Amino acid sequence: MTKDFVFHFGGHEAALTVAPGKPFTVFTEDCFSGRLTSVEGQPRVVAPYPKVNPLTGPIAVEGVRAGDIIAIRLIALEPARNWGVATISPNFGLLSGTRAAPNLQPEQQERVWIWRLDGERRQLSTTASGGVELTVPFRPFHGTVGVAPAHSEVRLSVVPGDFGGNLDIPDLGPGATLYLRANIDGGHVYIGDGHYAQGDGEIAGTAIEGAFNTTLAIERCEPDRSFDWPRLETESEIGVIGCGRPLEDAVRIAAAGLARWVQALSGMDGHDSHQLVSQCCRLRVGNLVNPAYSVLCAIPKSLLPAGARPR
């Protein structure tokens, strides 16, 4: 597929059309478009806002119509490089003053870390100040997967919402399926923002950002009246992703969406599905730095009533 990237959701002609359910592979860049390659680099010079978080797409799916639910199955995420990059920038991140949450403390100085991926693709290492070696597990996932928004809206690639987008949920790795509602014919799927590792919340504002060759397949599902916000399925869990500010609104969206999904799958009444979610859910904060925060509310599939399984 072409390596011409875009920086917003919506408003584009399809760059690629695929058959439903057929695996294909695309290249995705890191959030700095591969231009931040050393600790001396300047993030805001090489990737000035809003030319950050490049997206591959849009990818149209044959036979998909507006209103259909599509299942985006992430099959394999192969690192395209043996290194990733992470930064801290002034006025960005959970622990910094920002334009929307200002303070009078001194700005953090800008720093860049280059993290090296080991030959077995199990961990990443970098050298900190004073020569200390830092090591973290390699946990590949896509921070950004979305579709063209509804009502002909155009949204920047840093934005999460009901169309998916910049979700930063670490569960969006190999084997995961993200369900989204197609807002236009063809769906127009966008993908990018590869992460080699990230803690919950993306506290510093970036993950260990990296390029991928990603194999995925996109399937068409029947319309579902209970569907509202993005749904995520892994081998062991199902969950719903909510986006909003303040954080508790994102949690409410995710938890309410999961309770409704469990009710639809199981045939239980709303009180019972609410009770089940309340007693066994897991909350994972995706990001606390984007225009809206993101939260996954998930439960184990093994705790669903017998016969209640996703598509």
N, C-alpha and C positions, 0 to 999 in steps of 0.2 A: 504494500500500500504506500501511497505517497507520504513523504516526510514533511509536507506542508501542514503546519499546525495552526490551530485557531485558538482564540483566547476568550471566547464566550459561547454559551449555549443558545442555540436558536439563530435563525436568520441566515442559514447557509444552505446551499445545494448539497445533496449527498455526495460525499467523496468516494463512497464505496457502497455497493449493494450486495447483500449476501442472501443465501437461501436459508430458510428457517431450520435450525437444528444442525447445520453443517459447520464443523469446526473450521476456524481460519485464524491466521496469526497477523498481528499488527505490531509495529514498533511504537513505543511511547517514550517521550523525553522526560527528564526530570523537571522540576518546577522552575529551574533556571535555564531551561533550553540547552543544557549541556555546556553552558558558557562559564560556569564557576568551577574552575579546575584546580585551584591552589589556595592555600591559606592566606595568600596575599591578595586574592581576588576581592572585588567590591560588589557585593550582591545587588545593590540598588543601581549600580552603573551598568552591569551586564544584563540585568533583567528589571528595568524600571517599571513600576506599576503604571498601567495594568497589564503590561506584557510579561506576566508571570503565570505559571501553571499552564503551559501549553497543552492542548487537547488534540488527540487523534480522532478524526471524524469530520462530519457525522456519517454514521454507518446506517444505511437504510436496510430494512428487513422485508423481503418479498412477502406480500400477503397480509402484512400488518396494517390495521386500520385504526384511526383515532378511536380511543376508548378501549382497545384491547389491552390486556396485561401481557407484558413481555418478560421472559425469564432470561437473564444474562448470566450464563454459566462460565465461571472462570476456571479453565482447565489447567493451565500451566503458566507460571510467571518466571521466565528465564532472564536473569540479569544480563543486560547488554554490555555492562562494564564490570570490572573487578573492584570498583570503588563507588562510594556514595558521598554526598556532601551535606553538611548541616551547618546552620548559622544561628547566631544571636544578633539581632539588629535593634537599634534604638527605636523606642516608641512602638514596639511590636512584641506580642507575646503576653501570656497571662500575668507575668510578674513585672511588666513594664507599664508605665503610664501610656495611654493611647489617646487619640483624638476624641473617642467616644467615652473614655474613662480617664481623664487627665489627672495628673498630680504634679507637685512642684519638686519632686526628687530629681537628682541628676540623671540624665539619660545613660543607659547602658552603652558601653562601647561596642562597636561592631566586631564580631569574631567569626572566623570560618574554621571548620574542622573537615578534613578529608578522612573518611573511614574506609579502610581497606578490607575487602572481602577475602576470607581465606579460601584455599584451593578446594576444600570440601564443602564450601558454601554452608557452613554451620554458624559462623560468627563474624563479626566485624570488629576491627581494632583501630584506634587512633592514638596519637601521642599528645598528651595534655601538657600544660605549662609545667616546667620543671622536669620534663622527661617521663612523667608517669604514663604508663600504658593503660588505656581504657578499652574494655571489651564488652560487647553486648551480643545477644543471640541474633542471628539473621532470621527475620520474620517478614517475608515479602507480602505486600498487599498493594492494592490501588487505592489511593486516597480519594480519587475522583472518578465516578462513573455516573452518567446521567443521560437524560433524553432532552429533546427540545421542549421548553416549557409550554404551558397552555397559553391560549389567547394571543399567540404571536409575540409573546414576551421574549426579550433578549436579556440574558443574565451573564454577568462576568464569571469566569472560570473559577474564581475563589469563593463563589456563593453556594451554600447548600440549601436544599428546599424539598418540596414534595416531588420535584422532578429528579431527585437524586442530587448530583452535583458533587461539591467538595465536602464529602461526608467524613473522611479521615477516620473511618471505623476499621481497626486492625483485623477484624474478622473477614474483610473483603479480600481474602487471599485464595490460593489454589483450592479448588473444591467447593467454593462458595457460590451460591446463586442469589443474585439480586433481582427482585421483582419490582417493576415500575409500570405505571400506566402510560401508554403511548398517547401523546396529545395531538399528534399529526399522523397522517398516513406514512407508513414506513418506520415510524418511531424515532428515527434519527438519534442513534446512540453515540455518545462521546465518552472517551476514556483517556486517562492520563494520570499524572501525579503519582508516579511509582515511588513506593517507600520500601526501603530495605529493613527498616526497624522504626518503631515509634512507640513511646509510652502513651498511656491513656491521657487524653486532653491535649496532646501536642503542645505542651506547656511553653516551650521556647519559641513556638511559631513555625518551626519546620521539623520534619522527621529527618531521618537519614535518607535524603532524596536520591533516587536512582532511576536509570533508564531500564526498560524491560522490552523483551520480545514476548508478547502475551498471546496465548492461544485461548480462544473463547468460542462459545456458540450461543446464539440467540434464538429462543423459541417463542412462538406465539401461544398465548393462553387465552381461554375464553374470558369475556368481560366478567367482572366480579363486583357486584354492587356494594359489598362490604369493604372493598379496597379503597384506601385513601393515601397513606404515606408509604414510603419504600419499605418493602419486606425483605428480610434476609434469611436464607436457609443454609445451614452447614450440615455436615454429616450427623451431628449430634443435637443441634438446636434449631429453633425457629425464633425470629425476632422481628421487631418493627423499629424503624429509625425515625426519631422525631427531631425537628430542627426549630430553633427559636431562641429568643432572649426575652426574659431571663432564663437561666438554666432549667428552673423548675417547669417552665412551659414546654421545653423540649422533652423533659421527662414525662409530663402529662400526655403529650401527643403520642410518645412511644408506648407508654403503658396502656393507654386507652385503645390504641390501635391493636396491640397484642391481645388484649382481652376480647376485642371484637373478632379478631382472627381465630382465636381459640374457640369462641362461641360458634363461628361459622363452620369450623372443621369438625366440631364434636357434637353439635346439636344441643349442647347444654344451654340453660338459660343464662342471661347476662350476669346474674348474681354469682352463679357457680363459676363461670369463667373468670370473673373478677377475683373471686376467692383463690382460685388455682394460681393465677398470675401473681397475686399478692404474696402467696406463701412460698413461691419457688423461683421467682424471676431473678435475673442477673442484670444489673445496670452497668453499661460501659459508656464512659464519656469519650466521644470521638475527638472533638476539639473544643477548646475554650478561647479561640483566637480569631475565628472567621466572622464575617458579618452576622451569621447566626450560629449558635452552638449546636452540636449534634450529640445525640444519645441513642444507644441501642438498648432496648428492653427485650431480653431473650429468656426462653425457658427450654429445658431439655425435652426432646421429642419423646423420650422414654416415659415422661410423666403425663403425656396426653392420654385421654381415654382410649380404650381399644378401638381400632378402626379409624381414628382421627389422625390423618396424615396430610401433609401438603400435597400439591399437585405432583 
